[in-house]
């Protein structure tokens, strides 16, 4: 019995040690914008030598013109504690999925009331609460997708050589 317990303990220990870091680890971006708490939960995919943004024909990981979960795994979510404006348009307090439609020069940022979804596979445009446009700019290479938010309300989405920003107030 002692040998069995020792063997079981060793096997469990080795399996715990053998676990690798998640390929797209979870991350959180938070800030207080005015008197509003903002929290964005997302997963961070990596470039890994792939074409990230581009055409479907070029086999881009995130094709232009298609709804993207704005991260990896579950759809990215944004939680705001008070009503706020996004690019000048009102968004009520609550929790939303933060989706996007990437384009070469402009993205559509989508706030959708269906906060719990895996990827964007079950996305329904009818559940959109707000859509805003955001400009694309070139950025230094960022291997891992990163969302940042400042106290001034600038939300930036950075991945590969692309940066997209929109503003909360």
Backbone as a ProteinNet text record, in pm:
[ID]
protein_1_A
[PRIMARY]
XXXXXXXXXXXXXXXXXXXXXXXXXXXXXXXXXXXXXXXXXXXXXXXXXXXXXXXXXXXXXXXXXXXXXXXXXXXXXXXXXXXXXXXXXXXXXXXXXXXXXXXXXXXXXXXXXXXXXXXXXXXXXXXXXXXXXXXXXXXXXXXXXXXXXXXXXXXXXXXXXXXXXXXXX
[TERTIARY]
82.6	0	87	196.5	285.4	350.2	389.5	451.1	351.7	227.3	124.2	104.9	96.3	78.6	199.9	319.3	440.2	440.4	404.4	397.4	292.4	176.8	70.1	114.7	180.3	230.6	332.6	421.7	522.2	456.7	360.6	292.3	220.3	150.8	80.5	181.3	290.4	393.3	452.4	484.9	542.7	443.5	316.8	217.9	199.8	208.2	198.5	320.4	438	560.2	564.7	500	504.5	409.4	321.6	226.6	299.2	257.7	318.5	231.3	290.5	213.1	108.9	-2.9	-109.5	-59.1	-94.5	-49.2	-103.5	-221.2	-281.5	-326	-232.4	-263.9	-368.4	-440.6	-541	-471.7	-536.2	-483	-599.9	-569.6	-670.4	-609.2	-684	-644.2	-748.5	-702.6	-795.9	-750.6	-846.7	-817	-940.8	-918	-1028.2	-1029.9	-1137.8	-1153.3	-1255.3	-1208.1	-1296.8	-1336.5	-1466.8	-1510.5	-1566.5	-1527.7	-1575.2	-1462.4	-1489.4	-1394.5	-1415.4	-1305.9	-1312.2	-1220.7	-1274.1	-1194.3	-1216.6	-1106.8	-1112	-1040.9	-1112.3	-1055.9	-1041.6	-923.8	-896.5	-787.5	-764.7	-654.9	-557.4	-428.3	-320.9	-260.4	-312.2	-246.1	-112.4	-26.4	104.8	115.3	205.2	225.5	283.1	388.6	454.6	486.5	530.5	571.5	457.5	335.3	219.3	179.9	105.9	44	-78.4	-80.5	-189.2	-310.2	-295.3	-406.3	-383	-487.4	-475	-596.6	-580.3	-693.2	-710.3	-829.5	-858.3	-775.2	-759.3	-681.8	-535.8	-483.8	-345.8	-334.6	-447.7	-454	-414	-458.3	-432.6	-505.8	-443.9	-504.3	-635.6	-636.1	-754.9	-784	-874.6	-902	-975.8	-941.1	-1012.5	-1159.5	-1245.1	-1387.6	-1466.7	-1402.1	-1472.7	-1471.8	-1579.9	-1589.6	-1483.9	-1411	-1304.2	-1334.2	-1297.7	-1319.9	-1230.8	-1138.9	-1045.3	-958.5	-896.7	-810	-815.7	-808.4	-815.4	-911.6	-945.5	-1032.2	-1170.7	-1217	-1347.2	-1340.3	-1455.6	-1458.4	-1409.3	-1338.2	-1292.6	-1414.2	-1406	-1516.2	-1467.4	-1559.4	-1532.4	-1643.4	-1603.7	-1699.6	-1678.7	-1788.3	-1780.9	-1879.2	-1835.1	-1915.1	-2018.9	-2005.8	-2100.4	-2122.5	-2229.3	-2248.5	-2126.4	-2088.5	-1966.4	-1988.9	-1903	-1911.4	-1790.7	-1814.9	-1710.9	-1709.7	-1598.2	-1589	-1709.3	-1753.8	-1863.3	-2002.7	-2014.7	-2146.2	-2167	-2287.7	-2316.4	-2324.3	-2261.5	-2267.3	-2306.5	-2416.7	-2464.7	-2370.3	-2367.4	-2283.5	-2323.9	-2227.4	-2256	-2135.8	-2159.8	-2055.5	-2093.3	-1998.5	-2021.1	-1907	-1935.4	-1824.2	-1768.7	-1638.1	-1568.6	-1515.7	-1587.8	-1553.2	-1503.9	-1450.1	-1403.2	-1410.9	-1414.3	-1404.5	-1283.3	-1168.6	-1047.6	-1057.4	-996.4	-981.4	-840.3	-801	-664	-635.2	-730.9	-708.6	-803.3	-910	-1009.6	-1072.7	-1098.8	-1167.2	-1303.4	-1395.4	-1521.7	-1508.6	-1531.1	-1527.2	-1671.9	-1700	-1837.1	-1850.9	-1953.8	-1991.4	-2121.5	-2117.1	-2229	-2278.5	-2411.2	-2466.8	-2448	-2410.1	-2383.1	-2237.6	-2216.9	-2081	-2014.3	-2091.1	-2034.5	-2046	-1937.8	-1936.4	-1794.5	-1783.1	-1652.8	-1619.6	-1512.4	-1476.2	-1586.1	-1609.6	-1719.4	-1813	-1806.7	-1882.6	-2033.3	-2078.1	-2222.1	-2264.6	-2176.7	-2205.3	-2332.1	-2414.1	-2534.7	-2534.9	-2535.6	-2535.5	-2654.3	-2764.8	-2884.1	-2856.8	-2752.5	-2717.4	-2617.5	-2579.2	-2487.5	-2556.7	-2485.5	-2536.2	-2476.6	-2351.7	-2282.9	-2174.6	-2158.6	-2048.1	-1983.4	-1850.3	-1776	-1661.2	-1611.6	-1497.6	-1370.4	-1260.2	-1129.9	-1023.6	-930.9	-823.9	-711.8	-648.8	-534.3	-407.1	-308	-176.6	-70.6	45.7	155.8	221.8	272.4	324.3	448.9	535.9	650.4	597	670.9	625.5	589.9	470.1	423.8	390.7	471.8	454.5	322.4	289.8	168.8	62.8	-58.5	-168.9	-184.8	-193.3	-200.9	-307.6	-389.4	-486.3	-440	-433.3	-397.2	-507.3	-518.4	-614	-550.6	-563.9	-505.6	-614.4	-572	-665.7	-735.5	-674	-735.6	-842.1	-853.7	-958.8	-919.1	-790.5	-747.7	-731.9	-805.4	-793.6	-716.2	-607	-527.1	-520.6	-535.1	-525.6	-400.3	-298.1	-169.4	-133.1	-101.9	-57.1	16.9	126.2	214.1	260.7	234.1	275.3	153.9	42.3	-82.7	-123.2	-169.1	-224.7	-356.4	-457.4	-589.4	-630.1	-674.5	-714.9	-854.8	-925.5	-1052.8	-1057.7	-1153.6	-1152.3	-1281.3	-1263.7	-1374	-1370.6	-1486.2	-1491.4	-1603.9
-119.3	0	125.7	122.9	238.9	263.6	154	167.4	226.8	182.9	235.5	385.5	428.3	570.8	652.2	597	665.3	680.5	574.5	578.7	680.2	679.9	773.6	917.9	943.9	1077.9	1122.6	1033.4	1066.8	1098.1	1018	1041.3	1175.4	1207	1335.6	1449.9	1436.2	1541	1564.8	1458.2	1472.4	1534.2	1496.9	1554.3	1703.5	1746.1	1889.1	1962.5	1905	1968.1	1972	1876.7	1867.9	1965.3	2029.5	2121.4	2241.2	2278.8	2392.3	2515.2	2630.4	2754	2751	2814.1	2818.6	2889.6	2840.1	2905	3047.3	3072.1	3206.1	3239.5	3286.8	3308.2	3417.6	3403.4	3502.9	3630.3	3743.7	3873	3964.7	4067.7	4166	4304.6	4397.2	4538.3	4615.9	4698.5	4776.8	4921.3	5009.1	5150.5	5216.5	5327.8	5412.5	5531.2	5543.3	5651.5	5747.2	5862.3	5951.4	5878.6	5861	5784.5	5647.3	5599.7	5471	5368.1	5254.3	5142.3	5065.3	5037.7	4963.2	4841.5	4724.2	4601.9	4524.4	4491.4	4414.5	4281.6	4171.1	4036.5	3974.2	3920.3	3864.4	3758.6	3689.7	3593.5	3644.1	3616.3	3672.7	3571.7	3564.2	3479.3	3540.5	3459.5	3506.1	3495.7	3575.7	3576.8	3443.3	3397.1	3269.5	3256.9	3367.1	3364	3361.3	3375.3	3368.3	3506.8	3509.8	3633.2	3654.2	3763.4	3785.1	3847.7	3969.9	4040	4044.4	4018.7	4021.4	3959.5	3922	3866	3717.4	3670.9	3527.9	3448	3503.3	3436.2	3418	3514	3505.7	3417	3360.8	3272.3	3342.4	3468.5	3542.9	3476.1	3480	3425.2	3497.8	3630.9	3713.9	3786.3	3732.5	3794.2	3927.6	4018.9	4145.9	4119.2	4202.9	4197.1	4091.1	4015.9	3912.2	3944.5	3907.2	3931.7	3848.1	3914.2	3849.3	3864.1	3766.5	3766.9	3867.9	3932.8	4031.9	3968.5	3859.4	3784.8	3638.7	3551.1	3406.9	3344.1	3220.4	3142	3205.4	3234.4	3299	3440.1	3493.8	3632.2	3725	3828.2	3930.6	3999.1	4033.2	4105.7	4238.1	4333.6	4462.7	4489	4527.8	4560.2	4705.2	4781.2	4922.2	4946.4	5024.1	5043.1	5154.2	5242.4	5352.5	5370.6	5440.6	5476.6	5555.3	5535.7	5596.7	5626.2	5707.3	5725.3	5657.9	5600.3	5535.5	5606.7	5673.2	5751.7	5847	5899.5	5995.6	5936	5802.9	5737.5	5672.7	5683.4	5635	5482.6	5428.5	5285.7	5272.8	5201.8	5184.2	5094.1	5116.3	5030.7	4885.6	4796	4654	4576.5	4452	4363.5	4327.8	4342.5	4318.1	4234	4160.3	4102.8	4216.3	4217.8	4319.7	4249.2	4265.9	4201.6	4307.9	4265.8	4363.3	4303.4	4393.4	4354	4427.8	4360.8	4426.7	4463.4	4575.5	4619.2	4671.3	4696.2	4740.7	4877.8	4970.7	5106.7	5145.4	5067	5100.3	4971.7	4969.6	4856.3	4900.4	4805.8	4827.1	4758.7	4835.5	4782.8	4758.3	4638.4	4597.3	4566.8	4623.8	4593.1	4513.8	4386.8	4295.5	4248.7	4245.5	4211.7	4065.1	3979.2	3838.2	3827.1	3841.9	3847.4	3710.6	3604.8	3469.6	3396.8	3391.8	3311.6	3264.1	3147.6	3095.2	3150.6	3226.3	3288.1	3380.7	3381.7	3461.4	3370.4	3241.9	3143.3	3158.6	3203.5	3219.2	3365.7	3450.6	3594.5	3620.4	3710.7	3755	3907.3	3963.1	4108	4172.1	4101.6	4154.6	4187.9	4127.6	4154.3	4268.5	4332.1	4446.5	4561.2	4619.7	4735.2	4862.5	4851.8	4968.4	4922.1	4998.4	4978.9	5114.5	5116.9	5239.4	5206.1	5307	5291.1	5333	5268.2	5301.1	5290.3	5384.8	5389.7	5292.5	5242.1	5152.2	5233.8	5204.5	5266.1	5157	5187.2	5091.4	5101.7	4990.2	4980.3	4892.3	4908.6	4817.9	4675.7	4577	4437.8	4402.1	4350.1	4300.3	4153	4064.9	3920.7	3870	3915.5	3867.8	3977.7	3943	4038.4	4103.6	4236.6	4311.3	4419.1	4428.6	4537.5	4625.4	4755.4	4851.4	4954	5009.4	5117	5216.8	5344.3	5449.6	5517.7	5591.8	5668.5	5776.1	5816.4	5914.8	5850.3	5716.9	5647.9	5592.9	5595.2	5538.4	5387.3	5313.6	5167.8	5134.4	5058.3	5021.8	4870.5	4825.3	4684.1	4670.3	4602.5	4593	4447.2	4418.3	4283.7	4289.8	4216.8	4215.7	4359.4	4416.5	4555	4646.8	4604.3	4679.1	4730.7	4855.7	4914.9	4981.9	4956.6	5017	5077.6	5203.4	5270.5	5327.6	5324.3	5395	5456.6	5547.5	5629.4	5618.4	5605.5	5604.3	5736.6	5787.2	5912	5905.7
0	0	0	80.1	85.2	-50.5	-117.5	-249.8	-349.3	-340.6	-430.3	-408.3	-282.3	-251.6	-296	-278	-322	-473.8	-544.8	-690.8	-737	-675	-710.3	-686.5	-576.1	-545.3	-649	-687.9	-789.8	-923.7	-964.1	-1091.5	-1092.9	-985.7	-977.1	-979.7	-908.1	-905	-1042.5	-1114.7	-1248.2	-1346	-1334.9	-1427	-1401.9	-1278.2	-1247.5	-1302.6	-1286.8	-1336.4	-1488.6	-1552.8	-1698.6	-1767.9	-1693.9	-1756.1	-1814.5	-1934	-2002.7	-1984.1	-2007.9	-2003.4	-2115.1	-2091.4	-2191.9	-2316.9	-2436.9	-2560.1	-2574.5	-2519.9	-2522.8	-2380.7	-2297.3	-2156.3	-2134.4	-2024.4	-1986.1	-1938.7	-1964.9	-1921.8	-1886.8	-1808.5	-1768.9	-1779.9	-1838.2	-1842.8	-1763.6	-1669.4	-1588.4	-1580.4	-1561.5	-1539	-1481.4	-1415.6	-1370.7	-1465.1	-1542	-1638.8	-1579	-1531.4	-1455.8	-1329.1	-1307.7	-1189.9	-1229.6	-1346.8	-1398.1	-1398.9	-1336.2	-1339.5	-1470	-1539.1	-1664.7	-1651.3	-1684.6	-1679.8	-1809.6	-1876.1	-2000.2	-1976.1	-1996.5	-1980.2	-2118.2	-2144.6	-2277.3	-2269.2	-2379.1	-2388.8	-2494.2	-2473.9	-2555.6	-2652.9	-2775.1	-2874.4	-2915.7	-2973.9	-3020.2	-3171.8	-3228.7	-3373.6	-3420.5	-3358.1	-3391	-3539.4	-3601.5	-3741.3	-3841.7	-3796	-3885.3	-3936.6	-4047.1	-4094.3	-4006.7	-3931.7	-3836.7	-3905	-3956.4	-4020.4	-4170.5	-4247.2	-4392.7	-4457.4	-4581	-4655.5	-4626.1	-4651.3	-4635.4	-4735.4	-4857.5	-4962.4	-4921	-4843.4	-4795.2	-4671.3	-4629.3	-4512.9	-4382.7	-4368.8	-4245.7	-4129.6	-4014.4	-3893.6	-3862.1	-3879.8	-3857.8	-3989.2	-4070.4	-4200.9	-4189.5	-4278.1	-4286.5	-4315.6	-4256.9	-4286.7	-4213	-4124	-4048.3	-3899.7	-3831.1	-3686.7	-3615.3	-3524.4	-3447.3	-3298.9	-3221.1	-3076.1	-3002.4	-3074.4	-3019.5	-2911.2	-2946.4	-2856.3	-2895.6	-2796.7	-2821.5	-2721.8	-2747.4	-2658.9	-2649.2	-2526.6	-2511.4	-2568.4	-2603.8	-2652.1	-2541.5	-2580.6	-2487	-2427	-2297.6	-2233.8	-2177.9	-2172.6	-2110.6	-2010.2	-1890	-1784.8	-1745.3	-1744.8	-1705.6	-1591.7	-1491.6	-1370.5	-1381.7	-1479.2	-1500	-1649.2	-1685.3	-1825.2	-1871.3	-1996.1	-2048.6	-2196.8	-2256.3	-2401.2	-2465.6	-2582	-2661.1	-2795.3	-2824.8	-2948.4	-2958.4	-2842.9	-2839.9	-2836.3	-2840.2	-2836.8	-2700	-2645	-2510.1	-2503.9	-2397.2	-2367	-2220.5	-2192.7	-2055.7	-1976.8	-1844.2	-1759.5	-1777.7	-1760.8	-1775.7	-1823.2	-1861.6	-1913.9	-2057.4	-2147.9	-2290.1	-2346.5	-2453.4	-2528.3	-2613.8	-2628.8	-2707.7	-2832.3	-2940.6	-3066.7	-3163.4	-3275.3	-3374	-3513.7	-3610.8	-3750.9	-3805.9	-3814.3	-3863.1	-4011.1	-4043.4	-4181.2	-4198.7	-4319.5	-4345.8	-4285.3	-4292.1	-4241.9	-4129.1	-4109.7	-4007.9	-3955.6	-3826.3	-3764.8	-3714.4	-3707.2	-3637.6	-3502.2	-3395.6	-3259.3	-3218	-3169.3	-3138	-2988.9	-2928.2	-2790.2	-2800.2	-2758.6	-2777.8	-2641.8	-2623.2	-2491.6	-2453.1	-2547.2	-2517.1	-2470.5	-2339.5	-2285.8	-2277.3	-2269.4	-2256.1	-2389.2	-2463.4	-2585.7	-2612.2	-2672.1	-2709.5	-2846.6	-2853.8	-2980.7	-3026.7	-3157	-3212.6	-3291.3	-3263	-3340	-3323.7	-3205.4	-3182	-3187.3	-3239.1	-3247.8	-3328.6	-3274.4	-3344.6	-3347.5	-3467.1	-3483.5	-3411.5	-3399.9	-3332.6	-3185.9	-3126.9	-2987.1	-2971.2	-3081.3	-3072	-3000.2	-2905.9	-2833.3	-2892.7	-2938.7	-2993.8	-3090.1	-3198.2	-3292.8	-3315	-3311.5	-3341.1	-3435.6	-3502.7	-3593.8	-3521.1	-3555.4	-3497.4	-3606.2	-3606.1	-3706.6	-3672.3	-3776.7	-3764.3	-3779.8	-3696.8	-3715.3	-3706.3	-3764.1	-3758.7	-3622.1	-3575.1	-3439.2	-3441.9	-3344	-3331.8	-3311.6	-3356.9	-3346.8	-3202.6	-3184	-3054.8	-3074.7	-3018.3	-3038.6	-2981.6	-2862.2	-2795.9	-2798	-2839.4	-2843.6	-2707.1	-2706.1	-2581.1	-2590.7	-2487.2	-2475.4	-2361	-2386.5	-2283.2	-2268.1	-2148.9	-2125.1	-2029.8	-2063.1	-1980.7	-1898.2	-1796.9	-1714.8	-1797.7	-1908.3	-1997.7	-2086.6	-2082.5	-2156.2	-2291.3	-2324.4	-2452.4	-2437.1	-2519.3	-2523.5	-2649.7	-2634.5	-2751.8	-2764.4	-2887.2	-2922.4	-3007.4	-2956.8	-3025.3	-3050.5	-3177.9	-3212.5	-3344.1	-3351.1	-3466.8	-3490.1	-3605.7	-3633.1	-3643.2	-3583.8	-3592.2	-3455.2	-3452.7	-3331.6	-3367.9	-3287.4	-3307.2	-3173.9	-3176.6	-3052.8	-3064.6	-2951	-2939.6	-2800.8	-2780.6	-2659.5	-2579.7	-2448.8	-2353.1	-2276.7	-2241.9	-2164.9	-2064.8
[MASK]
+++++++++++++++++++++++++++++++++++++++++++++++++++++++++++++++++++++++++++++++++++++++++++++++++++++++++++++++++++++++++++++++++++++++++++++++++++++++++++++++++++++++++

